[in-house]
Amino acid sequence: MTSPNVLDRFHTAIQGWFGRTHVAPTPVQAASWPKIAEGAHVLITAPTGSGKTLTAFLWCINRFCTGAW
């Protein structure tokens, strides 16, 4: 089960950017981000334009932003 707000695990700067740039996470993002944040291996398959690239890289960007990497 996903969090009511899957963006809660992201740095506040990333949350703010996402909120200004996108209406809401796509279903693939909402399903994938909690698993990625937990360190699980994830294979993301979804139609073109569903946000797969951002799904894959935003957590990495978050890790840089928070100093975790």
CHARMM internal coordinates of N, CA and C (Angstrom, degrees):
IC EDIT
DIST 1 N 1 CA 1.4611
DIST 1 CA 1 C 1.5273
ANGL 1 N 1 CA 1 C 108.67
DIST 1 C 2 N 1.3143
ANGL 1 CA 1 C 2 N 116.79
DIHE 1 N 1 CA 1 C 2 N 136.72
DIST 2 N 2 CA 1.4562
ANGL 1 C 2 N 2 CA 120.73
DIHE 1 CA 1 C 2 N 2 CA -178.93
DIST 2 CA 2 C 1.5218
ANGL 2 N 2 CA 2 C 110.43
DIHE 1 C 2 N 2 CA 2 C -89.48
DIST 2 C 3 N 1.3073
ANGL 2 CA 2 C 3 N 114.00
DIHE 2 N 2 CA 2 C 3 N 157.73
DIST 3 N 3 CA 1.4556
ANGL 2 C 3 N 3 CA 121.59
DIHE 2 CA 2 C 3 N 3 CA 177.03
DIST 3 CA 3 C 1.5234
ANGL 3 N 3 CA 3 C 109.31
DIHE 2 C 3 N 3 CA 3 C -63.65
DIST 3 C 4 N 1.3401
ANGL 3 CA 3 C 4 N 118.22
DIHE 3 N 3 CA 3 C 4 N 151.81
DIST 4 N 4 CA 1.4658
ANGL 3 C 4 N 4 CA 119.29
DIHE 3 CA 3 C 4 N 4 CA 175.79
DIST 4 CA 4 C 1.5356
ANGL 4 N 4 CA 4 C 111.53
DIHE 3 C 4 N 4 CA 4 C -54.66
DIST 4 C 5 N 1.3233
ANGL 4 CA 4 C 5 N 116.72
DIHE 4 N 4 CA 4 C 5 N -33.94
DIST 5 N 5 CA 1.4556
ANGL 4 C 5 N 5 CA 120.90
DIHE 4 CA 4 C 5 N 5 CA 175.83
DIST 5 CA 5 C 1.5184
ANGL 5 N 5 CA 5 C 107.67
DIHE 4 C 5 N 5 CA 5 C -129.97
DIST 5 C 6 N 1.3332
ANGL 5 CA 5 C 6 N 116.29
DIHE 5 N 5 CA 5 C 6 N 103.02
DIST 6 N 6 CA 1.4622
ANGL 5 C 6 N 6 CA 120.53
DIHE 5 CA 5 C 6 N 6 CA -176.27
DIST 6 CA 6 C 1.5224
ANGL 6 N 6 CA 6 C 112.24
DIHE 5 C 6 N 6 CA 6 C -65.67
DIST 6 C 7 N 1.3141
ANGL 6 CA 6 C 7 N 117.87
DIHE 6 N 6 CA 6 C 7 N -13.88
DIST 7 N 7 CA 1.4611
ANGL 6 C 7 N 7 CA 120.97
DIHE 6 CA 6 C 7 N 7 CA 179.75
DIST 7 CA 7 C 1.5328
ANGL 7 N 7 CA 7 C 112.27
DIHE 6 C 7 N 7 CA 7 C -81.83
DIST 7 C 8 N 1.3179
ANGL 7 CA 7 C 8 N 117.38
DIHE 7 N 7 CA 7 C 8 N -7.40
DIST 8 N 8 CA 1.4642
ANGL 7 C 8 N 8 CA 120.67
DIHE 7 CA 7 C 8 N 8 CA -177.98
DIST 8 CA 8 C 1.5211
ANGL 8 N 8 CA 8 C 113.41
DIHE 7 C 8 N 8 CA 8 C -58.34
DIST 8 C 9 N 1.3245
ANGL 8 CA 8 C 9 N 118.16
DIHE 8 N 8 CA 8 C 9 N -28.63
DIST 9 N 9 CA 1.4700
ANGL 8 C 9 N 9 CA 121.20
DIHE 8 CA 8 C 9 N 9 CA -178.54
DIST 9 CA 9 C 1.5238
ANGL 9 N 9 CA 9 C 112.87
DIHE 8 C 9 N 9 CA 9 C -81.24
DIST 9 C 10 N 1.3187
ANGL 9 CA 9 C 10 N 117.43
DIHE 9 N 9 CA 9 C 10 N -9.94
DIST 10 N 10 CA 1.4611
ANGL 9 C 10 N 10 CA 121.17
DIHE 9 CA 9 C 10 N 10 CA -178.99
DIST 10 CA 10 C 1.5251
ANGL 10 N 10 CA 10 C 110.91
DIHE 9 C 10 N 10 CA 10 C -87.01
DIST 10 C 11 N 1.3239
ANGL 10 CA 10 C 11 N 115.65
DIHE 10 N 10 CA 10 C 11 N 154.79
DIST 11 N 11 CA 1.4607
ANGL 10 C 11 N 11 CA 122.67
DIHE 10 CA 10 C 11 N 11 CA 174.94
DIST 11 CA 11 C 1.5285
ANGL 11 N 11 CA 11 C 108.57
DIHE 10 C 11 N 11 CA 11 C -56.58
DIST 11 C 12 N 1.3194
ANGL 11 CA 11 C 12 N 116.56
DIHE 11 N 11 CA 11 C 12 N 147.82
DIST 12 N 12 CA 1.4724
ANGL 11 C 12 N 12 CA 120.16
DIHE 11 CA 11 C 12 N 12 CA -176.91
DIST 12 CA 12 C 1.5305
ANGL 12 N 12 CA 12 C 112.16
DIHE 11 C 12 N 12 CA 12 C -60.13
DIST 12 C 13 N 1.3239
ANGL 12 CA 12 C 13 N 118.41
DIHE 12 N 12 CA 12 C 13 N -32.37
DIST 13 N 13 CA 1.4696
ANGL 12 C 13 N 13 CA 120.18
DIHE 12 CA 12 C 13 N 13 CA 177.57
DIST 13 CA 13 C 1.5289
ANGL 13 N 13 CA 13 C 110.80
DIHE 12 C 13 N 13 CA 13 C -65.02
DIST 13 C 14 N 1.3177
ANGL 13 CA 13 C 14 N 116.73
DIHE 13 N 13 CA 13 C 14 N -38.94
DIST 14 N 14 CA 1.4661
ANGL 13 C 14 N 14 CA 120.38
DIHE 13 CA 13 C 14 N 14 CA 178.62
DIST 14 CA 14 C 1.5197
ANGL 14 N 14 CA 14 C 109.72
DIHE 13 C 14 N 14 CA 14 C -71.25
DIST 14 C 15 N 1.3096
ANGL 14 CA 14 C 15 N 117.54
DIHE 14 N 14 CA 14 C 15 N -40.83
DIST 15 N 15 CA 1.4675
ANGL 14 C 15 N 15 CA 120.47
DIHE 14 CA 14 C 15 N 15 CA 176.26
DIST 15 CA 15 C 1.5297
ANGL 15 N 15 CA 15 C 110.52
DIHE 14 C 15 N 15 CA 15 C -57.53
DIST 15 C 16 N 1.3306
ANGL 15 CA 15 C 16 N 116.10
DIHE 15 N 15 CA 15 C 16 N -45.06
DIST 16 N 16 CA 1.4663
ANGL 15 C 16 N 16 CA 120.26
DIHE 15 CA 15 C 16 N 16 CA 179.65
DIST 16 CA 16 C 1.5108
ANGL 16 N 16 CA 16 C 112.25
DIHE 15 C 16 N 16 CA 16 C -63.23
DIST 16 C 17 N 1.3435
ANGL 16 CA 16 C 17 N 116.62
DIHE 16 N 16 CA 16 C 17 N -46.07
DIST 17 N 17 CA 1.4676
ANGL 16 C 17 N 17 CA 120.09
DIHE 16 CA 16 C 17 N 17 CA 178.12
DIST 17 CA 17 C 1.5190
ANGL 17 N 17 CA 17 C 110.86
DIHE 16 C 17 N 17 CA 17 C -59.56
DIST 17 C 18 N 1.3342
ANGL 17 CA 17 C 18 N 116.07
DIHE 17 N 17 CA 17 C 18 N -46.96
DIST 18 N 18 CA 1.4590
ANGL 17 C 18 N 18 CA 119.60
DIHE 17 CA 17 C 18 N 18 CA -178.28
DIST 18 CA 18 C 1.5324
ANGL 18 N 18 CA 18 C 110.37
DIHE 17 C 18 N 18 CA 18 C -60.53
DIST 18 C 19 N 1.3066
ANGL 18 CA 18 C 19 N 116.87
DIHE 18 N 18 CA 18 C 19 N -44.32
DIST 19 N 19 CA 1.4664
ANGL 18 C 19 N 19 CA 121.10
DIHE 18 CA 18 C 19 N 19 CA 179.77
DIST 19 CA 19 C 1.5163
ANGL 19 N 19 CA 19 C 113.56
DIHE 18 C 19 N 19 CA 19 C -62.61
DIST 19 C 20 N 1.3313
ANGL 19 CA 19 C 20 N 116.52
DIHE 19 N 19 CA 19 C 20 N -32.95
DIST 20 N 20 CA 1.4674
ANGL 19 C 20 N 20 CA 119.95
DIHE 19 CA 19 C 20 N 20 CA 178.54
DIST 20 CA 20 C 1.5220
ANGL 20 N 20 CA 20 C 111.96
DIHE 19 C 20 N 20 CA 20 C -79.93
DIST 20 C 21 N 1.3210
ANGL 20 CA 20 C 21 N 117.10
DIHE 20 N 20 CA 20 C 21 N -24.71
DIST 21 N 21 CA 1.4553
ANGL 20 C 21 N 21 CA 122.15
DIHE 20 CA 20 C 21 N 21 CA -172.04
DIST 21 CA 21 C 1.5266
ANGL 21 N 21 CA 21 C 113.28
DIHE 20 C 21 N 21 CA 21 C -99.20
DIST 21 C 22 N 1.3155
ANGL 21 CA 21 C 22 N 117.38
DIHE 21 N 21 CA 21 C 22 N -30.59
DIST 22 N 22 CA 1.4685
ANGL 21 C 22 N 22 CA 122.08
DIHE 21 CA 21 C 22 N 22 CA -174.16
DIST 22 CA 22 C 1.5180
ANGL 22 N 22 CA 22 C 110.07
DIHE 21 C 22 N 22 CA 22 C -129.83
DIST 22 C 23 N 1.3223
ANGL 22 CA 22 C 23 N 115.62
DIHE 22 N 22 CA 22 C 23 N 151.02
DIST 23 N 23 CA 1.4600
ANGL 22 C 23 N 23 CA 120.19
DIHE 22 CA 22 C 23 N 23 CA 178.25
DIST 23 CA 23 C 1.5275
ANGL 23 N 23 CA 23 C 110.51
DIHE 22 C 23 N 23 CA 23 C -69.66
DIST 23 C 24 N 1.3187
ANGL 23 CA 23 C 24 N 116.31
DIHE 23 N 23 CA 23 C 24 N -46.99
DIST 24 N 24 CA 1.4664
ANGL 23 C 24 N 24 CA 122.15
DIHE 23 CA 23 C 24 N 24 CA -179.08
DIST 24 CA 24 C 1.5234
ANGL 24 N 24 CA 24 C 108.18
DIHE 23 C 24 N 24 CA 24 C -165.26
DIST 24 C 25 N 1.3275
ANGL 24 CA 24 C 25 N 117.12
DIHE 24 N 24 CA 24 C 25 N 161.35
DIST 25 N 25 CA 1.4654
ANGL 24 C 25 N 25 CA 118.88
DIHE 24 CA 24 C 25 N 25 CA 174.63
DIST 25 CA 25 C 1.5320
ANGL 25 N 25 CA 25 C 110.30
DIHE 24 C 25 N 25 CA 25 C -61.67
DIST 25 C 26 N 1.3226
ANGL 25 CA 25 C 26 N 115.30
DIHE 25 N 25 CA 25 C 26 N 145.83
DIST 26 N 26 CA 1.4616
ANGL 25 C 26 N 26 CA 119.36
DIHE 25 CA 25 C 26 N 26 CA 174.87
DIST 26 CA 26 C 1.5233
ANGL 26 N 26 CA 26 C 108.60
DIHE 25 C 26 N 26 CA 26 C -74.76
DIST 26 C 27 N 1.3198
ANGL 26 CA 26 C 27 N 118.04
DIHE 26 N 26 CA 26 C 27 N 164.72
DIST 27 N 27 CA 1.4765
ANGL 26 C 27 N 27 CA 119.26
DIHE 26 CA 26 C 27 N 27 CA 178.11
DIST 27 CA 27 C 1.5332
ANGL 27 N 27 CA 27 C 112.95
DIHE 26 C 27 N 27 CA 27 C -56.25
DIST 27 C 28 N 1.3254
ANGL 27 CA 27 C 28 N 117.70
DIHE 27 N 27 CA 27 C 28 N -39.75
DIST 28 N 28 CA 1.4720
ANGL 27 C 28 N 28 CA 119.45
DIHE 27 CA 27 C 28 N 28 CA 179.72
DIST 28 CA 28 C 1.5309
ANGL 28 N 28 CA 28 C 110.62
DIHE 27 C 28 N 28 CA 28 C -66.00
DIST 28 C 29 N 1.3056
ANGL 28 CA 28 C 29 N 118.39
DIHE 28 N 28 CA 28 C 29 N -36.29
DIST 29 N 29 CA 1.4610
ANGL 28 C 29 N 29 CA 121.40
DIHE 28 CA 28 C 29 N 29 CA 177.29
DIST 29 CA 29 C 1.5269
ANGL 29 N 29 CA 29 C 110.55
DIHE 28 C 29 N 29 CA 29 C -68.01
DIST 29 C 30 N 1.3096
ANGL 29 CA 29 C 30 N 116.86
DIHE 29 N 29 CA 29 C 30 N -46.57
DIST 30 N 30 CA 1.4665
ANGL 29 C 30 N 30 CA 121.23
DIHE 29 CA 29 C 30 N 30 CA -179.28
DIST 30 CA 30 C 1.5236
ANGL 30 N 30 CA 30 C 111.67
DIHE 29 C 30 N 30 CA 30 C -61.43
DIST 30 C 31 N 1.3258
ANGL 30 CA 30 C 31 N 117.05
DIHE 30 N 30 CA 30 C 31 N -34.83
DIST 31 N 31 CA 1.4659
ANGL 30 C 31 N 31 CA 120.16
DIHE 30 CA 30 C 31 N 31 CA 179.85
DIST 31 CA 31 C 1.5234
ANGL 31 N 31 CA 31 C 112.25
DIHE 30 C 31 N 31 CA 31 C -79.89
DIST 31 C 32 N 1.3264
ANGL 31 CA 31 C 32 N 117.35
DIHE 31 N 31 CA 31 C 32 N -31.16
DIST 32 N 32 CA 1.4637
ANGL 31 C 32 N 32 CA 121.08
DIHE 31 CA 31 C 32 N 32 CA -172.26
DIST 32 CA 32 C 1.5219
ANGL 32 N 32 CA 32 C 114.11
DIHE 31 C 32 N 32 CA 32 C -89.50
DIST 32 C 33 N 1.3184
ANGL 32 CA 32 C 33 N 118.99
DIHE 32 N 32 CA 32 C 33 N -42.29
DIST 33 N 33 CA 1.4645
ANGL 32 C 33 N 33 CA 120.86
DIHE 32 CA 32 C 33 N 33 CA -173.62
DIST 33 CA 33 C 1.5232
ANGL 33 N 33 CA 33 C 114.61
DIHE 32 C 33 N 33 CA 33 C -55.35
DIST 33 C 34 N 1.3344
ANGL 33 CA 33 C 34 N 119.88
DIHE 33 N 33 CA 33 C 34 N -42.74
DIST 34 N 34 CA 1.4781
ANGL 33 C 34 N 34 CA 117.19
DIHE 33 CA 33 C 34 N 34 CA 178.41
DIST 34 CA 34 C 1.5292
ANGL 34 N 34 CA 34 C 112.26
DIHE 33 C 34 N 34 CA 34 C -61.77
DIST 34 C 35 N 1.3214
ANGL 34 CA 34 C 35 N 117.18
DIHE 34 N 34 CA 34 C 35 N -39.25
DIST 35 N 35 CA 1.4648
ANGL 34 C 35 N 35 CA 120.77
DIHE 34 CA 34 C 35 N 35 CA 179.67
DIST 35 CA 35 C 1.5297
ANGL 35 N 35 CA 35 C 110.82
DIHE 34 C 35 N 35 CA 35 C -67.94
DIST 35 C 36 N 1.3325
ANGL 35 CA 35 C 36 N 116.71
DIHE 35 N 35 CA 35 C 36 N -41.77
DIST 36 N 36 CA 1.4692
ANGL 35 C 36 N 36 CA 120.76
DIHE 35 CA 35 C 36 N 36 CA 177.85
DIST 36 CA 36 C 1.5302
ANGL 36 N 36 CA 36 C 109.91
DIHE 35 C 36 N 36 CA 36 C -62.83
DIST 36 C 37 N 1.3175
ANGL 36 CA 36 C 37 N 116.67
DIHE 36 N 36 CA 36 C 37 N -42.73
DIST 37 N 37 CA 1.4691
ANGL 36 C 37 N 37 CA 120.89
DIHE 36 CA 36 C 37 N 37 CA -179.50
DIST 37 CA 37 C 1.5271
ANGL 37 N 37 CA 37 C 111.57
DIHE 36 C 37 N 37 CA 37 C -62.97
DIST 37 C 38 N 1.3236
ANGL 37 CA 37 C 38 N 116.96
DIHE 37 N 37 CA 37 C 38 N -29.68
DIST 38 N 38 CA 1.4600
ANGL 37 C 38 N 38 CA 121.22
DIHE 37 CA 37 C 38 N 38 CA 178.90
DIST 38 CA 38 C 1.5295
ANGL 38 N 38 CA 38 C 112.29
DIHE 37 C 38 N 38 CA 38 C -82.42
DIST 38 C 39 N 1.3371
ANGL 38 CA 38 C 39 N 116.88
DIHE 38 N 38 CA 38 C 39 N -4.12
DIST 39 N 39 CA 1.4492
ANGL 38 C 39 N 39 CA 120.96
DIHE 38 CA 38 C 39 N 39 CA 178.66
DIST 39 CA 39 C 1.5213
ANGL 39 N 39 CA 39 C 114.43
DIHE 38 C 39 N 39 CA 39 C 88.48
DIST 39 C 40 N 1.3240
ANGL 39 CA 39 C 40 N 116.51
DIHE 39 N 39 CA 39 C 40 N 11.04
DIST 40 N 40 CA 1.4635
ANGL 39 C 40 N 40 CA 120.07
DIHE 39 CA 39 C 40 N 40 CA 179.64
DIST 40 CA 40 C 1.5254
ANGL 40 N 40 CA 40 C 110.26
DIHE 39 C 40 N 40 CA 40 C -74.25
DIST 40 C 41 N 1.3082
ANGL 40 CA 40 C 41 N 115.34
DIHE 40 N 40 CA 40 C 41 N 153.83
DIST 41 N 41 CA 1.4593
ANGL 40 C 41 N 41 CA 120.77
DIHE 40 CA 40 C 41 N 41 CA 172.81
DIST 41 CA 41 C 1.5259
ANGL 41 N 41 CA 41 C 107.06
DIHE 40 C 41 N 41 CA 41 C -81.89
DIST 41 C 42 N 1.3272
ANGL 41 CA 41 C 42 N 116.22
DIHE 41 N 41 CA 41 C 42 N 133.26
DIST 42 N 42 CA 1.4617
ANGL 41 C 42 N 42 CA 120.55
DIHE 41 CA 41 C 42 N 42 CA -174.72
DIST 42 CA 42 C 1.5144
ANGL 42 N 42 CA 42 C 109.33
DIHE 41 C 42 N 42 CA 42 C -130.84
DIST 42 C 43 N 1.3195
ANGL 42 CA 42 C 43 N 116.72
DIHE 42 N 42 CA 42 C 43 N 132.32
DIST 43 N 43 CA 1.4523
ANGL 42 C 43 N 43 CA 122.78
DIHE 42 CA 42 C 43 N 43 CA 171.52
DIST 43 CA 43 C 1.5163
ANGL 43 N 43 CA 43 C 106.03
DIHE 42 C 43 N 43 CA 43 C -108.17
DIST 43 C 44 N 1.3313
ANGL 43 CA 43 C 44 N 115.76
DIHE 43 N 43 CA 43 C 44 N 116.57
DIST 44 N 44 CA 1.4618
ANGL 43 C 44 N 44 CA 120.85
DIHE 43 CA 43 C 44 N 44 CA -175.39
DIST 44 CA 44 C 1.5225
ANGL 44 N 44 CA 44 C 108.94
DIHE 43 C 44 N 44 CA 44 C -104.37
DIST 44 C 45 N 1.3153
ANGL 44 CA 44 C 45 N 116.14
DIHE 44 N 44 CA 44 C 45 N 119.09
DIST 45 N 45 CA 1.4536
ANGL 44 C 45 N 45 CA 121.66
DIHE 44 CA 44 C 45 N 45 CA 173.46
DIST 45 CA 45 C 1.5147
ANGL 45 N 45 CA 45 C 107.60
DIHE 44 C 45 N 45 CA 45 C -126.07
DIST 45 C 46 N 1.3053
ANGL 45 CA 45 C 46 N 115.63
DIHE 45 N 45 CA 45 C 46 N 128.59
DIST 46 N 46 CA 1.4633
ANGL 45 C 46 N 46 CA 121.11
DIHE 45 CA 45 C 46 N 46 CA -178.49
DIST 46 CA 46 C 1.5245
ANGL 46 N 46 CA 46 C 107.48
DIHE 45 C 46 N 46 CA 46 C -165.10
DIST 46 C 47 N 1.3199
ANGL 46 CA 46 C 47 N 116.78
DIHE 46 N 46 CA 46 C 47 N 163.20
DIST 47 N 47 CA 1.4616
ANGL 46 C 47 N 47 CA 120.00
DIHE 46 CA 46 C 47 N 47 CA -179.99
DIST 47 CA 47 C 1.5282
ANGL 47 N 47 CA 47 C 112.41
DIHE 46 C 47 N 47 CA 47 C -63.02
DIST 47 C 48 N 1.3169
ANGL 47 CA 47 C 48 N 115.08
DIHE 47 N 47 CA 47 C 48 N 157.91
DIST 48 N 48 CA 1.4601
ANGL 47 C 48 N 48 CA 121.92
DIHE 47 CA 47 C 48 N 48 CA 174.47
DIST 48 CA 48 C 1.5266
ANGL 48 N 48 CA 48 C 108.96
DIHE 47 C 48 N 48 CA 48 C -55.69
DIST 48 C 49 N 1.3195
ANGL 48 CA 48 C 49 N 115.54
DIHE 48 N 48 CA 48 C 49 N 137.65
DIST 49 N 49 CA 1.4698
ANGL 48 C 49 N 49 CA 120.20
DIHE 48 CA 48 C 49 N 49 CA 178.45
DIST 49 CA 49 C 1.5106
ANGL 49 N 49 CA 49 C 114.48
DIHE 48 C 49 N 49 CA 49 C 85.86
DIST 49 C 50 N 1.3308
ANGL 49 CA 49 C 50 N 117.58
DIHE 49 N 49 CA 49 C 50 N 8.85
DIST 50 N 50 CA 1.4651
ANGL 49 C 50 N 50 CA 119.88
DIHE 49 CA 49 C 50 N 50 CA -177.26
DIST 50 CA 50 C 1.5268
ANGL 50 N 50 CA 50 C 113.22
DIHE 49 C 50 N 50 CA 50 C -93.88
DIST 50 C 51 N 1.3398
ANGL 50 CA 50 C 51 N 117.01
DIHE 50 N 50 CA 50 C 51 N 0.49
DIST 51 N 51 CA 1.4551
ANGL 50 C 51 N 51 CA 120.23
DIHE 50 CA 50 C 51 N 51 CA 175.91
DIST 51 CA 51 C 1.5169
ANGL 51 N 51 CA 51 C 115.40
DIHE 50 C 51 N 51 CA 51 C 94.10
DIST 51 C 52 N 1.3332
ANGL 51 CA 51 C 52 N 117.56
DIHE 51 N 51 CA 51 C 52 N 21.41
DIST 52 N 52 CA 1.4669
ANGL 51 C 52 N 52 CA 120.14
DIHE 51 CA 51 C 52 N 52 CA -178.09
DIST 52 CA 52 C 1.5223
ANGL 52 N 52 CA 52 C 112.90
DIHE 51 C 52 N 52 CA 52 C -61.53
DIST 52 C 53 N 1.3235
ANGL 52 CA 52 C 53 N 117.80
DIHE 52 N 52 CA 52 C 53 N -44.67
DIST 53 N 53 CA 1.4636
ANGL 52 C 53 N 53 CA 120.21
DIHE 52 CA 52 C 53 N 53 CA -177.40
DIST 53 CA 53 C 1.5237
ANGL 53 N 53 CA 53 C 110.35
DIHE 52 C 53 N 53 CA 53 C -62.38
DIST 53 C 54 N 1.3152
ANGL 53 CA 53 C 54 N 117.40
DIHE 53 N 53 CA 53 C 54 N -47.23
DIST 54 N 54 CA 1.4609
ANGL 53 C 54 N 54 CA 120.77
DIHE 53 CA 53 C 54 N 54 CA 177.65
DIST 54 CA 54 C 1.5266
ANGL 54 N 54 CA 54 C 110.42
DIHE 53 C 54 N 54 CA 54 C -63.86
DIST 54 C 55 N 1.3144
ANGL 54 CA 54 C 55 N 117.16
DIHE 54 N 54 CA 54 C 55 N -36.02
DIST 55 N 55 CA 1.4581
ANGL 54 C 55 N 55 CA 120.64
DIHE 54 CA 54 C 55 N 55 CA 176.97
DIST 55 CA 55 C 1.5161
ANGL 55 N 55 CA 55 C 110.05
DIHE 54 C 55 N 55 CA 55 C -58.40
DIST 55 C 56 N 1.3146
ANGL 55 CA 55 C 56 N 115.76
DIHE 55 N 55 CA 55 C 56 N -46.27
DIST 56 N 56 CA 1.4586
ANGL 55 C 56 N 56 CA 120.92
DIHE 55 CA 55 C 56 N 56 CA -175.46
DIST 56 CA 56 C 1.5267
ANGL 56 N 56 CA 56 C 112.81
DIHE 55 C 56 N 56 CA 56 C -70.79
DIST 56 C 57 N 1.3112
ANGL 56 CA 56 C 57 N 117.69
DIHE 56 N 56 CA 56 C 57 N -37.96
DIST 57 N 57 CA 1.4633
ANGL 56 C 57 N 57 CA 119.82
DIHE 56 CA 56 C 57 N 57 CA -171.18
DIST 57 CA 57 C 1.5225
ANGL 57 N 57 CA 57 C 115.37
DIHE 56 C 57 N 57 CA 57 C -98.80
DIST 57 C 58 N 1.3167
ANGL 57 CA 57 C 58 N 119.12
DIHE 57 N 57 CA 57 C 58 N -20.03
DIST 58 N 58 CA 1.4641
ANGL 57 C 58 N 58 CA 118.69
DIHE 57 CA 57 C 58 N 58 CA -174.71
DIST 58 CA 58 C 1.5251
ANGL 58 N 58 CA 58 C 111.97
DIHE 57 C 58 N 58 CA 58 C -65.61
DIST 58 C 59 N 1.3480
ANGL 58 CA 58 C 59 N 117.50
DIHE 58 N 58 CA 58 C 59 N -35.35
DIST 59 N 59 CA 1.4632
ANGL 58 C 59 N 59 CA 117.88
DIHE 58 CA 58 C 59 N 59 CA 178.15
DIST 59 CA 59 C 1.5221
ANGL 59 N 59 CA 59 C 110.93
DIHE 58 C 59 N 59 CA 59 C -66.91
DIST 59 C 60 N 1.3399
ANGL 59 CA 59 C 60 N 116.88
DIHE 59 N 59 CA 59 C 60 N -36.52
DIST 60 N 60 CA 1.4695
ANGL 59 C 60 N 60 CA 120.58
DIHE 59 CA 59 C 60 N 60 CA 176.17
DIST 60 CA 60 C 1.5237
ANGL 60 N 60 CA 60 C 110.44
DIHE 59 C 60 N 60 CA 60 C -62.66
DIST 60 C 61 N 1.3140
ANGL 60 CA 60 C 61 N 116.66
DIHE 60 N 60 CA 60 C 61 N -44.17
DIST 61 N 61 CA 1.4672
ANGL 60 C 61 N 61 CA 121.18
DIHE 60 CA 60 C 61 N 61 CA 177.51
DIST 61 CA 61 C 1.5258
ANGL 61 N 61 CA 61 C 109.60
DIHE 60 C 61 N 61 CA 61 C -61.62
DIST 61 C 62 N 1.3228
ANGL 61 CA 61 C 62 N 116.34
DIHE 61 N 61 CA 61 C 62 N -40.34
DIST 62 N 62 CA 1.4574
ANGL 61 C 62 N 62 CA 120.91
DIHE 61 CA 61 C 62 N 62 CA 177.50
DIST 62 CA 62 C 1.5272
ANGL 62 N 62 CA 62 C 110.93
DIHE 61 C 62 N 62 CA 62 C -60.25
DIST 62 C 63 N 1.3229
ANGL 62 CA 62 C 63 N 117.53
DIHE 62 N 62 CA 62 C 63 N -41.40
DIST 63 N 63 CA 1.4644
ANGL 62 C 63 N 63 CA 120.94
DIHE 62 CA 62 C 63 N 63 CA 179.75
DIST 63 CA 63 C 1.5273
ANGL 63 N 63 CA 63 C 111.12
DIHE 62 C 63 N 63 CA 63 C -63.91
DIST 63 C 64 N 1.3247
ANGL 63 CA 63 C 64 N 117.12
DIHE 63 N 63 CA 63 C 64 N -38.71
DIST 64 N 64 CA 1.4735
ANGL 63 C 64 N 64 CA 119.90
DIHE 63 CA 63 C 64 N 64 CA 175.26
DIST 64 CA 64 C 1.5309
ANGL 64 N 64 CA 64 C 110.44
DIHE 63 C 64 N 64 CA 64 C -65.54
DIST 64 C 65 N 1.3192
ANGL 64 CA 64 C 65 N 115.72
DIHE 64 N 64 CA 64 C 65 N -44.23
DIST 65 N 65 CA 1.4748
ANGL 64 C 65 N 65 CA 121.53
DIHE 64 CA 64 C 65 N 65 CA -176.80
DIST 65 CA 65 C 1.5269
ANGL 65 N 65 CA 65 C 111.50
DIHE 64 C 65 N 65 CA 65 C -61.81
DIST 65 C 66 N 1.3198
ANGL 65 CA 65 C 66 N 117.06
DIHE 65 N 65 CA 65 C 66 N -36.60
DIST 66 N 66 CA 1.4522
ANGL 65 C 66 N 66 CA 120.27
DIHE 65 CA 65 C 66 N 66 CA -177.70
DIST 66 CA 66 C 1.5228
ANGL 66 N 66 CA 66 C 113.63
DIHE 65 C 66 N 66 CA 66 C -89.62
DIST 66 C 67 N 1.3266
ANGL 66 CA 66 C 67 N 116.40
DIHE 66 N 66 CA 66 C 67 N -4.82
DIST 67 N 67 CA 1.4584
ANGL 66 C 67 N 67 CA 119.95
DIHE 66 CA 66 C 67 N 67 CA -179.49
DIST 67 CA 67 C 1.5238
ANGL 67 N 67 CA 67 C 113.22
DIHE 66 C 67 N 67 CA 67 C 83.12
DIST 67 C 68 N 1.3152
ANGL 67 CA 67 C 68 N 117.71
DIHE 67 N 67 CA 67 C 68 N 7.51
DIST 68 N 68 CA 1.4621
ANGL 67 C 68 N 68 CA 120.79
DIHE 67 CA 67 C 68 N 68 CA 179.24
DIST 68 CA 68 C 1.5129
ANGL 68 N 68 CA 68 C 111.36
DIHE 67 C 68 N 68 CA 68 C -69.44
DIST 68 C 69 N 1.3335
ANGL 68 CA 68 C 69 N 118.07
DIHE 68 N 68 CA 68 C 69 N -21.84
DIST 69 N 69 CA 1.4596
ANGL 68 C 69 N 69 CA 123.03
DIHE 68 CA 68 C 69 N 69 CA 176.48
DIST 69 CA 69 C 1.4974
ANGL 69 N 69 CA 69 C 108.84
DIHE 68 C 69 N 69 CA 69 C -115.08
END
COOR INIT
IC SEED 1 N 1 CA 1 C
IC BUILD
